[in-house]
Amino acid sequence: MVLNINENPRGRKTPKPGPKRRFDSSIFQERFNTIERVFAWEDKFKRLLLRFERISKLHYALKSLAYTMINLRHFCQG
């Protein structure tokens, strides 16, 4: 894993001291398209948003069902 966060210059007159952070926009875009979008899709399922289930196997089963529905929506659009 490599840290890939763009530095926020807001409110700074001079750059931060120390070594300059490495930022690759293509890696950031790929991460956004794969990970962050899946989290946003998962948030559509209200029951998974807040974990109501006390039994972890049940929570895992509901997550699996949600991911299956996400994949079906994605692949069966045509």
PDB file with SEQRES, HELIX, SHEET and CRYST1 records, atoms N, CA, C and O in Angstrom:
SEQRES   1 A   78  MET VAL LEU ASN ILE ASN GLU ASN PRO ARG GLY ARG LYS          
SEQRES   2 A   78  THR PRO LYS PRO GLY PRO LYS ARG ARG PHE ASP SER SER          
SEQRES   3 A   78  ILE PHE GLN GLU ARG PHE ASN THR ILE GLU ARG VAL PHE          
SEQRES   4 A   78  ALA TRP GLU ASP LYS PHE LYS ARG LEU LEU LEU ARG PHE          
SEQRES   5 A   78  GLU ARG ILE SER LYS LEU HIS TYR ALA LEU LYS SER LEU          
SEQRES   6 A   78  ALA TYR THR MET ILE ASN LEU ARG HIS PHE CYS GLN GLY          
HELIX    1 AA1 SER A   25  ARG A   31  1                                   7    
HELIX    2 AA2 PHE A   32  GLU A   36  3                                   5    
HELIX    3 AA3 ARG A   37  GLU A   42  1                                   6    
HELIX    4 AA4 LYS A   46  LEU A   49  1                                   4    
HELIX    5 AA5 SER A   56  PHE A   75  1                                  20    
CRYST1    1.000    1.000    1.000  90.00  90.00  90.00 P 1           1          
ATOM      1  N   MET A   1       0.836  -1.179   0.000  1.00  0.00           N  
ATOM      2  CA  MET A   1       0.000   0.000   0.000  1.00  0.00           C  
ATOM      3  C   MET A   1       0.880   1.241   0.000  1.00  0.00           C  
ATOM      4  O   MET A   1       1.869   1.323   0.728  1.00  0.00           O  
ATOM      5  N   VAL A   2       0.505   2.183  -0.816  1.00  0.00           N  
ATOM      6  CA  VAL A   2       1.235   3.435  -0.908  1.00  0.00           C  
ATOM      7  C   VAL A   2       0.258   4.568  -0.625  1.00  0.00           C  
ATOM      8  O   VAL A   2      -0.830   4.613  -1.200  1.00  0.00           O  
ATOM      9  N   LEU A   3       0.639   5.468   0.245  1.00  0.00           N  
ATOM     10  CA  LEU A   3      -0.185   6.623   0.559  1.00  0.00           C  
ATOM     11  C   LEU A   3      -0.341   7.478  -0.691  1.00  0.00           C  
ATOM     12  O   LEU A   3       0.648   7.812  -1.343  1.00  0.00           O  
ATOM     13  N   ASN A   4      -1.576   7.832  -1.028  1.00  0.00           N  
ATOM     14  CA  ASN A   4      -1.821   8.606  -2.240  1.00  0.00           C  
ATOM     15  C   ASN A   4      -2.913   9.634  -1.958  1.00  0.00           C  
ATOM     16  O   ASN A   4      -4.044   9.486  -2.421  1.00  0.00           O  
ATOM     17  N   ILE A   5      -2.576  10.668  -1.205  1.00  0.00           N  
ATOM     18  CA  ILE A   5      -3.528  11.710  -0.836  1.00  0.00           C  
ATOM     19  C   ILE A   5      -2.980  13.041  -1.319  1.00  0.00           C  
ATOM     20  O   ILE A   5      -1.834  13.393  -1.039  1.00  0.00           O  
ATOM     21  N   ASN A   6      -3.802  13.770  -2.041  1.00  0.00           N  
ATOM     22  CA  ASN A   6      -3.388  15.073  -2.532  1.00  0.00           C  
ATOM     23  C   ASN A   6      -3.315  16.064  -1.367  1.00  0.00           C  
ATOM     24  O   ASN A   6      -4.208  16.106  -0.520  1.00  0.00           O  
ATOM     25  N   GLU A   7      -2.260  16.846  -1.335  1.00  0.00           N  
ATOM     26  CA  GLU A   7      -2.081  17.813  -0.255  1.00  0.00           C  
ATOM     27  C   GLU A   7      -3.060  18.966  -0.423  1.00  0.00           C  
ATOM     28  O   GLU A   7      -3.259  19.453  -1.536  1.00  0.00           O  
ATOM     29  N   ASN A   8      -3.667  19.402   0.664  1.00  0.00           N  
ATOM     30  CA  ASN A   8      -4.638  20.476   0.623  1.00  0.00           C  
ATOM     31  C   ASN A   8      -3.935  21.789   0.975  1.00  0.00           C  
ATOM     32  O   ASN A   8      -3.580  21.995   2.135  1.00  0.00           O  
ATOM     33  N   PRO A   9      -3.727  22.678   0.003  1.00  0.00           N  
ATOM     34  CA  PRO A   9      -2.997  23.918   0.268  1.00  0.00           C  
ATOM     35  C   PRO A   9      -3.863  25.024   0.867  1.00  0.00           C  
ATOM     36  O   PRO A   9      -3.362  26.121   1.111  1.00  0.00           O  
ATOM     37  N   ARG A  10      -5.133  24.770   1.108  1.00  0.00           N  
ATOM     38  CA  ARG A  10      -6.053  25.811   1.562  1.00  0.00           C  
ATOM     39  C   ARG A  10      -5.592  26.434   2.879  1.00  0.00           C  
ATOM     40  O   ARG A  10      -5.310  25.729   3.847  1.00  0.00           O  
ATOM     41  N   GLY A  11      -5.520  27.748   2.899  1.00  0.00           N  
ATOM     42  CA  GLY A  11      -5.172  28.468   4.117  1.00  0.00           C  
ATOM     43  C   GLY A  11      -3.679  28.509   4.413  1.00  0.00           C  
ATOM     44  O   GLY A  11      -3.288  28.977   5.482  1.00  0.00           O  
ATOM     45  N   ARG A  12      -2.839  28.040   3.512  1.00  0.00           N  
ATOM     46  CA  ARG A  12      -1.390  28.033   3.747  1.00  0.00           C  
ATOM     47  C   ARG A  12      -0.710  28.989   2.780  1.00  0.00           C  
ATOM     48  O   ARG A  12      -0.995  28.992   1.583  1.00  0.00           O  
ATOM     49  N   LYS A  13       0.183  29.791   3.314  1.00  0.00           N  
ATOM     50  CA  LYS A  13       0.971  30.697   2.470  1.00  0.00           C  
ATOM     51  C   LYS A  13       2.219  29.986   1.941  1.00  0.00           C  
ATOM     52  O   LYS A  13       2.674  30.258   0.830  1.00  0.00           O  
ATOM     53  N   THR A  14       2.765  29.069   2.752  1.00  0.00           N  
ATOM     54  CA  THR A  14       3.958  28.321   2.347  1.00  0.00           C  
ATOM     55  C   THR A  14       3.633  26.834   2.372  1.00  0.00           C  
ATOM     56  O   THR A  14       2.734  26.416   3.101  1.00  0.00           O  
ATOM     57  N   PRO A  15       4.342  26.033   1.593  1.00  0.00           N  
ATOM     58  CA  PRO A  15       4.075  24.589   1.633  1.00  0.00           C  
ATOM     59  C   PRO A  15       4.465  23.970   2.968  1.00  0.00           C  
ATOM     60  O   PRO A  15       5.272  24.526   3.714  1.00  0.00           O  
ATOM     61  N   LYS A  16       3.887  22.822   3.255  1.00  0.00           N  
ATOM     62  CA  LYS A  16       4.193  22.123   4.503  1.00  0.00           C  
ATOM     63  C   LYS A  16       5.657  21.730   4.542  1.00  0.00           C  
ATOM     64  O   LYS A  16       6.228  21.382   3.508  1.00  0.00           O  
ATOM     65  N   PRO A  17       6.279  21.778   5.717  1.00  0.00           N  
ATOM     66  CA  PRO A  17       7.673  21.354   5.814  1.00  0.00           C  
ATOM     67  C   PRO A  17       7.795  19.836   5.675  1.00  0.00           C  
ATOM     68  O   PRO A  17       6.833  19.100   5.893  1.00  0.00           O  
ATOM     69  N   GLY A  18       8.961  19.398   5.319  1.00  0.00           N  
ATOM     70  CA  GLY A  18       9.204  17.969   5.186  1.00  0.00           C  
ATOM     71  C   GLY A  18       9.156  17.538   3.732  1.00  0.00           C  
ATOM     72  O   GLY A  18       9.012  18.364   2.831  1.00  0.00           O  
ATOM     73  N   PRO A  19       9.275  16.252   3.515  1.00  0.00           N  
ATOM     74  CA  PRO A  19       9.283  15.763   2.136  1.00  0.00           C  
ATOM     75  C   PRO A  19       7.918  15.946   1.478  1.00  0.00           C  
ATOM     76  O   PRO A  19       6.880  15.841   2.130  1.00  0.00           O  
ATOM     77  N   LYS A  20       7.940  16.220   0.184  1.00  0.00           N  
ATOM     78  CA  LYS A  20       6.701  16.424  -0.548  1.00  0.00           C  
ATOM     79  C   LYS A  20       5.983  15.085  -0.712  1.00  0.00           C  
ATOM     80  O   LYS A  20       6.605  14.064  -1.004  1.00  0.00           O  
ATOM     81  N   ARG A  21       4.693  15.107  -0.524  1.00  0.00           N  
ATOM     82  CA  ARG A  21       3.906  13.885  -0.645  1.00  0.00           C  
ATOM     83  C   ARG A  21       3.784  13.476  -2.103  1.00  0.00           C  
ATOM     84  O   ARG A  21       3.702  14.314  -3.001  1.00  0.00           O  
ATOM     85  N   ARG A  22       3.774  12.165  -2.313  1.00  0.00           N  
ATOM     86  CA  ARG A  22       3.624  11.629  -3.650  1.00  0.00           C  
ATOM     87  C   ARG A  22       2.133  11.506  -3.948  1.00  0.00           C  
ATOM     88  O   ARG A  22       1.378  10.955  -3.147  1.00  0.00           O  
ATOM     89  N   PHE A  23       1.713  12.019  -5.100  1.00  0.00           N  
ATOM     90  CA  PHE A  23       0.305  11.931  -5.493  1.00  0.00           C  
ATOM     91  C   PHE A  23       0.239  11.579  -6.966  1.00  0.00           C  
ATOM     92  O   PHE A  23       0.805  12.272  -7.812  1.00  0.00           O  
ATOM     93  N   ASP A  24      -0.460  10.491  -7.262  1.00  0.00           N  
ATOM     94  CA  ASP A  24      -0.656  10.060  -8.640  1.00  0.00           C  
ATOM     95  C   ASP A  24      -2.152  10.086  -8.914  1.00  0.00           C  
ATOM     96  O   ASP A  24      -2.905   9.317  -8.316  1.00  0.00           O  
ATOM     97  N   SER A  25      -2.588  10.961  -9.809  1.00  0.00           N  
ATOM     98  CA  SER A  25      -4.024  11.140 -10.035  1.00  0.00           C  
ATOM     99  C   SER A  25      -4.671   9.897 -10.655  1.00  0.00           C  
ATOM    100  O   SER A  25      -5.847   9.634 -10.404  1.00  0.00           O  
ATOM    101  N   SER A  26      -3.929   9.130 -11.457  1.00  0.00           N  
ATOM    102  CA  SER A  26      -4.528   7.935 -12.060  1.00  0.00           C  
ATOM    103  C   SER A  26      -4.836   6.883 -10.992  1.00  0.00           C  
ATOM    104  O   SER A  26      -5.876   6.227 -11.050  1.00  0.00           O  
ATOM    105  N   ILE A  27      -3.936   6.721 -10.018  1.00  0.00           N  
ATOM    106  CA  ILE A  27      -4.184   5.779  -8.919  1.00  0.00           C  
ATOM    107  C   ILE A  27      -5.367   6.263  -8.089  1.00  0.00           C  
ATOM    108  O   ILE A  27      -6.210   5.465  -7.680  1.00  0.00           O  
ATOM    109  N   PHE A  28      -5.429   7.568  -7.840  1.00  0.00           N  
ATOM    110  CA  PHE A  28      -6.532   8.130  -7.060  1.00  0.00           C  
ATOM    111  C   PHE A  28      -7.861   7.916  -7.772  1.00  0.00           C  
ATOM    112  O   PHE A  28      -8.853   7.559  -7.135  1.00  0.00           O  
ATOM    113  N   GLN A  29      -7.894   8.127  -9.080  1.00  0.00           N  
ATOM    114  CA  GLN A  29      -9.123   7.961  -9.853  1.00  0.00           C  
ATOM    115  C   GLN A  29      -9.577   6.502  -9.852  1.00  0.00           C  
ATOM    116  O   GLN A  29     -10.769   6.218  -9.736  1.00  0.00           O  
ATOM    117  N   GLU A  30      -8.618   5.579  -9.981  1.00  0.00           N  
ATOM    118  CA  GLU A  30      -8.958   4.153  -9.944  1.00  0.00           C  
ATOM    119  C   GLU A  30      -9.522   3.768  -8.587  1.00  0.00           C  
ATOM    120  O   GLU A  30     -10.490   3.013  -8.506  1.00  0.00           O  
ATOM    121  N   ARG A  31      -8.919   4.286  -7.513  1.00  0.00           N  
ATOM    122  CA  ARG A  31      -9.399   4.000  -6.164  1.00  0.00           C  
ATOM    123  C   ARG A  31     -10.805   4.545  -5.978  1.00  0.00           C  
ATOM    124  O   ARG A  31     -11.662   3.881  -5.395  1.00  0.00           O  
ATOM    125  N   PHE A  32     -11.038   5.746  -6.470  1.00  0.00           N  
ATOM    126  CA  PHE A  32     -12.359   6.348  -6.336  1.00  0.00           C  
ATOM    127  C   PHE A  32     -13.399   5.514  -7.072  1.00  0.00           C  
ATOM    128  O   PHE A  32     -14.482   5.251  -6.549  1.00  0.00           O  
ATOM    129  N   ASN A  33     -13.060   5.102  -8.290  1.00  0.00           N  
ATOM    130  CA  ASN A  33     -14.033   4.369  -9.100  1.00  0.00           C  
ATOM    131  C   ASN A  33     -14.337   2.992  -8.536  1.00  0.00           C  
ATOM    132  O   ASN A  33     -15.445   2.491  -8.728  1.00  0.00           O  
ATOM    133  N   THR A  34     -13.406   2.373  -7.857  1.00  0.00           N  
ATOM    134  CA  THR A  34     -13.663   1.017  -7.373  1.00  0.00           C  
ATOM    135  C   THR A  34     -14.142   1.006  -5.932  1.00  0.00           C  
ATOM    136  O   THR A  34     -15.198   0.442  -5.649  1.00  0.00           O  
ATOM    137  N   ILE A  35     -13.415   1.596  -5.033  1.00  0.00           N  
ATOM    138  CA  ILE A  35     -13.711   1.455  -3.605  1.00  0.00           C  
ATOM    139  C   ILE A  35     -14.803   2.413  -3.146  1.00  0.00           C  
ATOM    140  O   ILE A  35     -15.795   1.983  -2.558  1.00  0.00           O  
ATOM    141  N   GLU A  36     -14.636   3.682  -3.403  1.00  0.00           N  
ATOM    142  CA  GLU A  36     -15.576   4.671  -2.874  1.00  0.00           C  
ATOM    143  C   GLU A  36     -16.964   4.501  -3.470  1.00  0.00           C  
ATOM    144  O   GLU A  36     -17.962   4.709  -2.781  1.00  0.00           O  
ATOM    145  N   ARG A  37     -17.040   4.128  -4.732  1.00  0.00           N  
ATOM    146  CA  ARG A  37     -18.337   3.943  -5.362  1.00  0.00           C  
ATOM    147  C   ARG A  37     -19.061   2.735  -4.762  1.00  0.00           C  
ATOM    148  O   ARG A  37     -20.280   2.764  -4.592  1.00  0.00           O  
ATOM    149  N   VAL A  38     -18.322   1.685  -4.443  1.00  0.00           N  
ATOM    150  CA  VAL A  38     -18.945   0.517  -3.818  1.00  0.00           C  
ATOM    151  C   VAL A  38     -19.504   0.885  -2.445  1.00  0.00           C  
ATOM    152  O   VAL A  38     -20.591   0.439  -2.078  1.00  0.00           O  
ATOM    153  N   PHE A  39     -18.766   1.695  -1.688  1.00  0.00           N  
ATOM    154  CA  PHE A  39     -19.276   2.133  -0.388  1.00  0.00           C  
ATOM    155  C   PHE A  39     -20.545   2.966  -0.559  1.00  0.00           C  
ATOM    156  O   PHE A  39     -21.471   2.851   0.245  1.00  0.00           O  
ATOM    157  N   ALA A  40     -20.598   3.793  -1.583  1.00  0.00           N  
ATOM    158  CA  ALA A  40     -21.794   4.594  -1.822  1.00  0.00           C  
ATOM    159  C   ALA A  40     -22.970   3.698  -2.202  1.00  0.00           C  
ATOM    160  O   ALA A  40     -24.094   3.928  -1.754  1.00  0.00           O  
ATOM    161  N   TRP A  41     -22.720   2.684  -3.021  1.00  0.00           N  
ATOM    162  CA  TRP A  41     -23.786   1.750  -3.392  1.00  0.00           C  
ATOM    163  C   TRP A  41     -24.262   0.971  -2.171  1.00  0.00           C  
ATOM    164  O   TRP A  41     -25.454   0.701  -2.023  1.00  0.00           O  
ATOM    165  N   GLU A  42     -23.320   0.612  -1.296  1.00  0.00           N  
ATOM    166  CA  GLU A  42     -23.680  -0.132  -0.094  1.00  0.00           C  
ATOM    167  C   GLU A  42     -24.546   0.719   0.837  1.00  0.00           C  
ATOM    168  O   GLU A  42     -25.405   0.185   1.539  1.00  0.00           O  
ATOM    169  N   ASP A  43     -24.333   2.016   0.849  1.00  0.00           N  
ATOM    170  CA  ASP A  43     -25.101   2.897   1.725  1.00  0.00           C  
ATOM    171  C   ASP A  43     -26.567   3.003   1.319  1.00  0.00           C  
ATOM    172  O   ASP A  43     -27.382   3.499   2.096  1.00  0.00           O  
ATOM    173  N   LYS A  44     -26.917   2.547   0.120  1.00  0.00           N  
ATOM    174  CA  LYS A  44     -28.320   2.558  -0.285  1.00  0.00           C  
ATOM    175  C   LYS A  44     -29.140   1.543   0.504  1.00  0.00           C  
ATOM    176  O   LYS A  44     -30.364   1.656   0.586  1.00  0.00           O  
ATOM    177  N   PHE A  45     -28.473   0.562   1.078  1.00  0.00           N  
ATOM    178  CA  PHE A  45     -29.160  -0.445   1.865  1.00  0.00           C  
ATOM    179  C   PHE A  45     -29.183   0.019   3.319  1.00  0.00           C  
ATOM    180  O   PHE A  45     -28.183  -0.073   4.032  1.00  0.00           O  
ATOM    181  N   LYS A  46     -30.338   0.516   3.740  1.00  0.00           N  
ATOM    182  CA  LYS A  46     -30.456   1.169   5.052  1.00  0.00           C  
ATOM    183  C   LYS A  46     -30.113   0.231   6.207  1.00  0.00           C  
ATOM    184  O   LYS A  46     -29.568   0.661   7.224  1.00  0.00           O  
ATOM    185  N   ARG A  47     -30.430  -1.033   6.048  1.00  0.00           N  
ATOM    186  CA  ARG A  47     -30.185  -1.967   7.133  1.00  0.00           C  
ATOM    187  C   ARG A  47     -28.690  -2.185   7.345  1.00  0.00           C  
ATOM    188  O   ARG A  47     -28.265  -2.504   8.456  1.00  0.00           O  
ATOM    189  N   LEU A  48     -27.892  -2.016   6.298  1.00  0.00           N  
ATOM    190  CA  LEU A  48     -26.453  -2.181   6.426  1.00  0.00           C  
ATOM    191  C   LEU A  48     -25.766  -0.899   6.876  1.00  0.00           C  
ATOM    192  O   LEU A  48     -24.647  -0.928   7.388  1.00  0.00           O  
ATOM    193  N   LEU A  49     -26.449   0.229   6.679  1.00  0.00           N  
ATOM    194  CA  LEU A  49     -25.850   1.514   7.034  1.00  0.00           C  
ATOM    195  C   LEU A  49     -25.555   1.580   8.529  1.00  0.00           C  
ATOM    196  O   LEU A  49     -24.460   1.967   8.936  1.00  0.00           O  
ATOM    197  N   LEU A  50     -26.522   1.208   9.329  1.00  0.00           N  
ATOM    198  CA  LEU A  50     -26.316   1.048  10.764  1.00  0.00           C  
ATOM    199  C   LEU A  50     -26.437  -0.430  11.060  1.00  0.00           C  
ATOM    200  O   LEU A  50     -27.395  -1.074  10.632  1.00  0.00           O  
ATOM    201  N   ARG A  51     -25.502  -0.960  11.769  1.00  0.00           N  
ATOM    202  CA  ARG A  51     -25.482  -2.405  11.994  1.00  0.00           C  
ATOM    203  C   ARG A  51     -26.444  -2.764  13.117  1.00  0.00           C  
ATOM    204  O   ARG A  51     -26.127  -2.611  14.297  1.00  0.00           O  
ATOM    205  N   PHE A  52     -27.623  -3.244  12.733  1.00  0.00           N  
ATOM    206  CA  PHE A  52     -28.629  -3.633  13.712  1.00  0.00           C  
ATOM    207  C   PHE A  52     -28.452  -5.072  14.168  1.00  0.00           C  
ATOM    208  O   PHE A  52     -28.830  -5.418  15.287  1.00  0.00           O  
ATOM    209  N   GLU A  53     -27.882  -5.910  13.317  1.00  0.00           N  
ATOM    210  CA  GLU A  53     -27.757  -7.327  13.642  1.00  0.00           C  
ATOM    211  C   GLU A  53     -26.675  -7.536  14.693  1.00  0.00           C  
ATOM    212  O   GLU A  53     -25.581  -6.982  14.592  1.00  0.00           O  
ATOM    213  N   ARG A  54     -26.987  -8.324  15.680  1.00  0.00           N  
ATOM    214  CA  ARG A  54     -25.990  -8.649  16.706  1.00  0.00           C  
ATOM    215  C   ARG A  54     -25.174  -9.866  16.292  1.00  0.00           C  
ATOM    216  O   ARG A  54     -24.033 -10.038  16.722  1.00  0.00           O  
ATOM    217  N   ILE A  55     -25.765 -10.703  15.458  1.00  0.00           N  
ATOM    218  CA  ILE A  55     -25.081 -11.908  15.004  1.00  0.00           C  
ATOM    219  C   ILE A  55     -24.275 -11.552  13.764  1.00  0.00           C  
ATOM    220  O   ILE A  55     -24.829 -11.089  12.767  1.00  0.00           O  
ATOM    221  N   SER A  56     -22.983 -11.768  13.829  1.00  0.00           N  
ATOM    222  CA  SER A  56     -22.128 -11.333  12.739  1.00  0.00           C  
ATOM    223  C   SER A  56     -22.348 -12.133  11.464  1.00  0.00           C  
ATOM    224  O   SER A  56     -22.157 -11.602  10.370  1.00  0.00           O  
ATOM    225  N   LYS A  57     -22.746 -13.400  11.578  1.00  0.00           N  
ATOM    226  CA  LYS A  57     -23.029 -14.202  10.375  1.00  0.00           C  
ATOM    227  C   LYS A  57     -24.229 -13.643   9.615  1.00  0.00           C  
ATOM    228  O   LYS A  57     -24.244 -13.659   8.384  1.00  0.00           O  
ATOM    229  N   LEU A  58     -25.220 -13.157  10.328  1.00  0.00           N  
ATOM    230  CA  LEU A  58     -26.387 -12.570   9.685  1.00  0.00           C  
ATOM    231  C   LEU A  58     -26.014 -11.272   8.974  1.00  0.00           C  
ATOM    232  O   LEU A  58     -26.474 -11.013   7.861  1.00  0.00           O  
ATOM    233  N   HIS A  59     -25.185 -10.463   9.613  1.00  0.00           N  
ATOM    234  CA  HIS A  59     -24.726  -9.224   8.988  1.00  0.00           C  
ATOM    235  C   HIS A  59     -23.926  -9.519   7.720  1.00  0.00           C  
ATOM    236  O   HIS A  59     -24.089  -8.848   6.701  1.00  0.00           O  
ATOM    237  N   TYR A  60     -23.059 -10.531   7.795  1.00  0.00           N  
ATOM    238  CA  TYR A  60     -22.277 -10.926   6.628  1.00  0.00           C  
ATOM    239  C   TYR A  60     -23.181 -11.424   5.503  1.00  0.00           C  
ATOM    240  O   TYR A  60     -22.934 -11.134   4.332  1.00  0.00           O  
ATOM    241  N   ALA A  61     -24.227 -12.172   5.853  1.00  0.00           N  
ATOM    242  CA  ALA A  61     -25.163 -12.676   4.845  1.00  0.00           C  
ATOM    243  C   ALA A  61     -25.904 -11.527   4.168  1.00  0.00           C  
ATOM    244  O   ALA A  61     -26.098 -11.548   2.953  1.00  0.00           O  
ATOM    245  N   LEU A  62     -26.318 -10.528   4.941  1.00  0.00           N  
ATOM    246  CA  LEU A  62     -27.009  -9.378   4.349  1.00  0.00           C  
ATOM    247  C   LEU A  62     -26.072  -8.569   3.453  1.00  0.00           C  
ATOM    248  O   LEU A  62     -26.491  -8.056   2.415  1.00  0.00           O  
ATOM    249  N   LYS A  63     -24.800  -8.455   3.856  1.00  0.00           N  
ATOM    250  CA  LYS A  63     -23.828  -7.768   3.005  1.00  0.00           C  
ATOM    251  C   LYS A  63     -23.632  -8.522   1.698  1.00  0.00           C  
ATOM    252  O   LYS A  63     -23.557  -7.911   0.632  1.00  0.00           O  
ATOM    253  N   SER A  64     -23.550  -9.831   1.773  1.00  0.00           N  
ATOM    254  CA  SER A  64     -23.398 -10.641   0.564  1.00  0.00           C  
ATOM    255  C   SER A  64     -24.606 -10.474  -0.352  1.00  0.00           C  
ATOM    256  O   SER A  64     -24.455 -10.380  -1.570  1.00  0.00           O  
ATOM    257  N   LEU A  65     -25.790 -10.437   0.225  1.00  0.00           N  
ATOM    258  CA  LEU A  65     -26.996 -10.224  -0.562  1.00  0.00           C  
ATOM    259  C   LEU A  65     -26.989  -8.840  -1.217  1.00  0.00           C  
ATOM    260  O   LEU A  65     -27.374  -8.695  -2.377  1.00  0.00           O  
ATOM    261  N   ALA A  66     -26.552  -7.836  -0.474  1.00  0.00           N  
ATOM    262  CA  ALA A  66     -26.483  -6.484  -1.027  1.00  0.00           C  
ATOM    263  C   ALA A  66     -25.485  -6.416  -2.175  1.00  0.00           C  
ATOM    264  O   ALA A  66     -25.770  -5.791  -3.197  1.00  0.00           O  
ATOM    265  N   TYR A  67     -24.328  -7.041  -2.033  1.00  0.00           N  
ATOM    266  CA  TYR A  67     -23.336  -7.028  -3.106  1.00  0.00           C  
ATOM    267  C   TYR A  67     -23.842  -7.792  -4.322  1.00  0.00           C  
ATOM    268  O   TYR A  67     -23.549  -7.413  -5.456  1.00  0.00           O  
ATOM    269  N   THR A  68     -24.598  -8.860  -4.100  1.00  0.00           N  
ATOM    270  CA  THR A  68     -25.188  -9.591  -5.214  1.00  0.00           C  
ATOM    271  C   THR A  68     -26.169  -8.711  -5.973  1.00  0.00           C  
ATOM    272  O   THR A  68     -26.184  -8.710  -7.204  1.00  0.00           O  
ATOM    273  N   MET A  69     -26.985  -7.964  -5.244  1.00  0.00           N  
ATOM    274  CA  MET A  69     -27.942  -7.067  -5.897  1.00  0.00           C  
ATOM    275  C   MET A  69     -27.229  -5.949  -6.647  1.00  0.00           C  
ATOM    276  O   MET A  69     -27.664  -5.551  -7.727  1.00  0.00           O  
ATOM    277  N   ILE A  70     -26.139  -5.441  -6.084  1.00  0.00           N  
ATOM    278  CA  ILE A  70     -25.355  -4.404  -6.764  1.00  0.00           C  
ATOM    279  C   ILE A  70     -24.803  -4.949  -8.072  1.00  0.00           C  
ATOM    280  O   ILE A  70     -24.869  -4.281  -9.104  1.00  0.00           O  
ATOM    281  N   ASN A  71     -24.250  -6.178  -8.030  1.00  0.00           N  
ATOM    282  CA  ASN A  71     -23.705  -6.770  -9.250  1.00  0.00           C  
ATOM    283  C   ASN A  71     -24.793  -7.048 -10.275  1.00  0.00           C  
ATOM    284  O   ASN A  71     -24.577  -6.834 -11.468  1.00  0.00           O  
ATOM    285  N   LEU A  72     -25.955  -7.519  -9.839  1.00  0.00           N  
ATOM    286  CA  LEU A  72     -27.049  -7.754 -10.772  1.00  0.00           C  
ATOM    287  C   LEU A  72     -27.494  -6.460 -11.442  1.00  0.00           C  
ATOM    288  O   LEU A  72     -27.752  -6.446 -12.646  1.00  0.00           O  
ATOM    289  N   ARG A  73     -27.587  -5.385 -10.688  1.00  0.00           N  
ATOM    290  CA  ARG A  73     -27.955  -4.097 -11.281  1.00  0.00           C  
ATOM    291  C   ARG A  73     -26.933  -3.668 -12.322  1.00  0.00           C  
ATOM    292  O   ARG A  73     -27.283  -3.148 -13.381  1.00  0.00           O  
ATOM    293  N   HIS A  74     -25.679  -3.892 -12.008  1.00  0.00           N  
ATOM    294  CA  HIS A  74     -24.600  -3.452 -12.902  1.00  0.00           C  
ATOM    295  C   HIS A  74     -24.558  -4.269 -14.189  1.00  0.00           C  
ATOM    296  O   HIS A  74     -24.439  -3.708 -15.278  1.00  0.00           O  
ATOM    297  N   PHE A  75     -24.655  -5.598 -14.065  1.00  0.00           N  
ATOM    298  CA  PHE A  75     -24.487  -6.456 -15.223  1.00  0.00           C  
ATOM    299  C   PHE A  75     -25.770  -6.680 -16.019  1.00  0.00           C  
ATOM    300  O   PHE A  75     -25.699  -7.098 -17.175  1.00  0.00           O  
ATOM    301  N   CYS A  76     -26.925  -6.418 -15.444  1.00  0.00           N  
ATOM    302  CA  CYS A  76     -28.192  -6.660 -16.144  1.00  0.00           C  
ATOM    303  C   CYS A  76     -28.859  -5.358 -16.592  1.00  0.00           C  
ATOM    304  O   CYS A  76     -30.086  -5.291 -16.653  1.00  0.00           O  
ATOM    305  N   GLN A  77     -28.084  -4.338 -16.902  1.00  0.00           N  
ATOM    306  CA  GLN A  77     -28.647  -3.066 -17.336  1.00  0.00           C  
ATOM    307  C   GLN A  77     -29.159  -3.130 -18.771  1.00  0.00           C  
ATOM    308  O   GLN A  77     -30.078  -2.396 -19.134  1.00  0.00           O  
ATOM    309  N   GLY A  78     -28.583  -3.984 -19.575  1.00  0.00           N  
ATOM    310  CA  GLY A  78     -28.774  -3.994 -20.994  1.00  0.00           C  
ATOM    311  C   GLY A  78     -30.058  -4.444 -21.520  1.00  0.00           C  
ATOM    312  O   GLY A  78     -30.254  -4.465 -22.735  1.00  0.00           O  
TER     313      GLY A  78                                                      
END                                                                             
